[in-house]
């Protein structure tokens, strides 16, 4: 098992070289390889996000499992709580989320709300967009809530992962320690990610455990 710990953009290369040959002193969650999509969905209380072939499911304790089709890809969590405010704009059926620590923002545009499935588009202040994202609700009473407050936390978690995966930001020299740590796992792939600090979209520190080769 290989751990990668990247703390800052100035020192990430040096730390990566050291960390590849030694175990991190920080305990990381062990990926439950037996966890399947159906079980993960059953375990969550509010619901889950689906986008393209991926599903993002929070276990209600802060651990998010990312599935591609029916296969679990990795799990990730956040050490710090998100510091945000939000505003619902009923005339446009939009929710704007503001990062209180930075000038970053996320806009959710609701497209459809039917049979406990909410379909929406996402745009961010850094230009990243996601079209036709779906949230599958487990509670009937939340579907009629006009403020969509329950979408905020899952959307932030989803967007951070989307940014780390996005090739668009490599093309714009977008600096992401988390993405660098993820890419350092190479073909073996990622087992677990712990996002420690920083903003929604940049300069976050990560602890990443790679899968066994």
Secondary structure, DSSP 8 states (H G I E B T S, - for coil): -EEEEE--TTTHHHHHHHHTTS--SS------TT--HHHHHHH-SSEEEEETTEEEEE-SSS-EEEEETTEEEEEEEESS---EEEEEETTTTEEEEEETTSS-EEEEEEEEEETTEEEEEEEETTS-EEEEEEEEES-HHHHT-TT-THHHHHHHHHHHHHHHH-SHHHHTT---HHHHHHHHTGGG-EEEEEE-SS-SSSS--EEEEE---
